[in-house]
Amino acid sequence: MIISIASGKGGTGKTTVATNLALALGERVELLDCDVEEPNAHLFLKPQIERTERVDTPIPLVDEAKCTFCRKCAEICRFNAIAVVGRQVLVFPELCHSCGGCMAVCPEGAITEIGRELGTVNSGHRGTISFKNGRLRVGEAMSPPLIKKVRAARDPGRITLIDAPPGTSCPVIAAMNGADFILMVTEPTPFGLHDLKLAVEAVKLLGIPCGLVVNRADVGDDKVFAYAREEELPILLTIPFDRRIAEAYSRGETMVEALPEWEPKFLRLFADIEAIIERGAAK
Amino acid sequence: MIREIVIVSGKGGTGKTSLTAAFAALAKNSILCDADVDAADLHLLMQPEVKEQTDFMGGSKAVIDPDLCTGCGTCRTLCRFDAISDRYEVDPIRCEGCGVCVDFCPEQAIAFPVQRCGEWYVSDTRFGPMVHARLGIAEENSGRLVSLIRTETKKRAEERGLDLILTDGPPGIGCPVIAAIGGATALVIVVEPTVSGIHDMERVVDLAAHFKVPGMVIVNKFDLNVKMTETIEKLAVKRNIVVLGRVPFDPVFTHSMVQGQNLFEYGEETPTRQVVRDIWAKIVSSPSMNPLGIVDFKATIQ
């Protein structure tokens, strides 16, 4: 079972929900932090990192001794990542999408591939909870291939929780695609609602069942609740604004540790998600 | 010389847009740009009156014509994005738009239509012109759209003789952020005093250093953790980042947002307003905004 925790708007509490859910469930879960631009789950879960693996994406390497400067590589590349200037081939690694087109089209076999570092995948444990995150290299633009790598070798024996990045574009899709359930974390403010609507549209496109957590539920207005009713999105958990939660968060403490009364609520949240997934499977 | 300030944060939800809107009320002779194209929110506070609307054409996506396809498998072998199913249908969400299948199909059965990925607008607001955009749901090319609207903003600033571009940036450090900060005069980094806020700030500071854009930092909701605020300020000094000030945790930001207003429009005078005015004054007179000590810029700003 894969549950992706997403939001549209940043800073609504995705990581809070993901880490607390992981701690409440314990040994049954693996937590994958797929917000590779700004991974934060480790700051709260505090796992022991046992392995760090560099992740590369292939980019072309041109052997100019074999090259006849026919320009076929430059013509096929839709990303302007390779150009032929006189008797020289220029590769712009940061523009390359690793499609392999230039290598496939080269009639001389002059192109092989080397790696461009995307970042690292770090894996470890917090007690019996399995943990993995991706860290995008500073200066690297393309996060989706790294997100796919974090998701690659999942443990089928465990419940997979994915901490997704904010937004609604390709990195978010990479973190939601193929999940059994999307848990949307929002706040009842105009920004929260606006971005939630966009994120829900993305989820509809993927055809995955979805439910809401409303965080800081007592600030702002009631429009998020009205929207949830209209869209028939179940509100599975509400978390009030509580300065103790905010302050514990600021120190890197989770809710289930700082305020143990929250643990059963997160277990209840999971049971509700499980029931929704089962109902969907029965249909 | 036109200056551009880009407001970023690394971590989402630290208050970029609320502060951008507040600065817009203090800046004179300026133009606004919302570069957070995949979750744009600034328009909710600005209620822009759209004057121009243009389609954003992004990359192309492959479409297989089933009448021409012989099922030879060439496309499936070449596609590195697992975008083509065993029934020879292209998943538009997975398709990267590389066109390799299009070029190699022996039957020329694959079309490659250009996609409309969103739209962008030039608008009027009560705080001057604004350039903003809407990226289609689940679309790629957010970096290209950010670059496009920044270029258009600059063009409008030149045409209208405006001195200052205020750009609301996206969260993170990836593609849209890289597109949002290149060539900016300075970054204003909005940080919250939390372990994640500080972690994410460090990565944005690294990115700013990588692209050689000077940074300044504001600690928002500083009173949630004063010790962490001090840590951030020390770190900023160490990294040669100007510390602009501390904004308290103040529900007035949420209340004004609910009304579609900024800090200076909603309710009564508050101490928070003065804090933000002082920060703005510091930004305007900062060395990175006034290279060579030229202070002509200050005269154009209230």
Contacts between the chains, C-beta under 8 A, distances in Angstrom:
chain1	res1	chain2	res2	distance
A	8	B	39	5.5
A	9	B	12	6.6
A	9	B	13	6.4
A	9	B	39	5.8
A	9	B	41	7.4
A	10	B	11	6.7
A	10	B	12	1.1
A	10	B	13	4.6
A	10	B	39	7.5
A	10	B	171	4.3
A	11	B	11	6.3
A	11	B	12	4.3
A	11	B	13	1.3
A	11	B	14	6.1
A	11	B	171	7.9
A	11	B	192	7.9
A	12	B	12	7.9
A	12	B	13	6.1
A	15	B	196	6.7
A	35	B	172	8.0
A	36	B	174	7.9
A	37	B	171	7.8
A	37	B	172	3.6
A	37	B	173	4.8
A	37	B	174	4.6
A	37	B	177	7.6
A	37	B	203	7.7
A	38	B	10	5.4
A	38	B	11	5.7
A	38	B	12	8.0
A	38	B	171	7.1
A	38	B	172	5.7
A	38	B	173	6.7
A	38	B	196	7.7
A	38	B	199	7.5
A	38	B	200	4.3
A	38	B	203	6.4
A	40	B	11	7.3
A	40	B	195	7.9
A	40	B	196	3.9
A	40	B	199	6.3
A	40	B	200	7.0
A	43	B	195	4.6
A	43	B	196	5.5
A	43	B	199	6.0
A	44	B	195	7.6
A	44	B	196	7.8
A	76	B	99	7.0
A	76	B	100	6.8
A	76	B	103	5.5
A	78	B	59	6.8
A	78	B	60	7.3
A	78	B	97	6.2
A	78	B	98	5.7
A	78	B	99	5.0
A	79	B	98	7.5
A	97	B	96	5.7
A	97	B	98	5.9
A	98	B	80	6.6
A	99	B	80	5.7
A	99	B	81	7.6
A	99	B	96	6.2
A	99	B	98	3.4
A	99	B	100	5.3
A	100	B	78	7.2
A	100	B	80	5.6
A	100	B	100	6.8
A	101	B	78	7.9
A	101	B	98	5.7
A	101	B	99	7.1
A	101	B	100	4.0
A	101	B	103	7.1
A	104	B	78	6.0
A	104	B	100	6.4
A	104	B	104	6.8
A	105	B	103	6.9
A	105	B	104	7.9
A	136	B	173	6.7
A	136	B	174	6.1
A	138	B	173	6.3
A	138	B	203	6.0
A	138	B	206	4.3
A	138	B	207	5.3
A	138	B	210	5.9
A	139	B	178	7.5
A	139	B	207	6.7
A	139	B	210	4.6
A	139	B	211	7.8
A	140	B	174	7.4
A	141	B	143	6.3
A	141	B	174	5.7
A	141	B	175	4.0
A	141	B	178	5.2
A	142	B	174	7.3
A	142	B	175	6.5
A	143	B	172	8.0
A	143	B	174	4.7
A	143	B	175	7.2
A	165	B	172	6.6
A	166	B	12	4.4
A	166	B	13	8.0
A	166	B	39	6.5
A	166	B	171	5.6
A	166	B	172	7.4
A	167	B	38	4.2
A	167	B	39	5.3
A	167	B	142	7.9
A	167	B	170	7.4
A	167	B	171	7.6
A	167	B	172	7.9
A	168	B	38	5.2
A	168	B	39	6.4
A	168	B	135	7.6
A	168	B	137	5.6
A	168	B	138	6.6
A	169	B	38	4.3
A	169	B	135	6.0
A	169	B	138	6.9
A	169	B	139	5.7
A	169	B	140	6.7
A	169	B	142	4.8
A	169	B	176	7.8
A	170	B	138	7.4
A	170	B	139	7.3
A	170	B	140	4.7
A	170	B	142	7.6
A	171	B	174	6.8
A	172	B	138	7.8
A	173	B	93	6.0
A	173	B	138	5.0
A	177	B	93	6.8
A	177	B	94	8.0
A	189	B	254	5.8
A	189	B	257	5.6
A	189	B	258	6.8
A	190	B	41	7.7
A	190	B	44	4.9
A	190	B	257	5.4
A	190	B	258	6.2
A	190	B	260	7.0
A	191	B	17	6.7
A	191	B	41	4.5
A	191	B	44	6.4
A	191	B	257	6.5
A	194	B	39	7.8
A	194	B	41	6.0
A	194	B	44	6.0
A	195	B	39	4.4
A	195	B	41	6.8
A	198	B	38	7.7
A	198	B	39	6.3
A	198	B	137	6.3
A	201	B	137	4.6
A	202	B	137	4.9
A	202	B	138	5.0
A	205	B	93	7.2
A	205	B	137	6.2
A	205	B	138	5.4
A	206	B	93	7.4
A	206	B	138	7.9
A	219	B	251	6.9
A	219	B	254	5.2
A	220	B	254	5.6
A	220	B	257	7.6
A	220	B	258	5.8
A	221	B	258	5.1
A	243	B	224	7.9
A	246	B	224	5.5
A	247	B	224	6.0
A	247	B	225	6.5
A	249	B	194	5.9
A	250	B	192	7.7
A	250	B	193	5.9
A	250	B	194	4.1
A	250	B	195	7.0
A	250	B	197	8.0
A	250	B	224	5.1
A	250	B	225	3.8
A	250	B	228	5.8
A	251	B	194	7.9
A	251	B	195	6.8
A	251	B	225	6.8
A	251	B	228	7.7
A	252	B	194	7.8
A	252	B	195	3.9
A	252	B	196	7.9
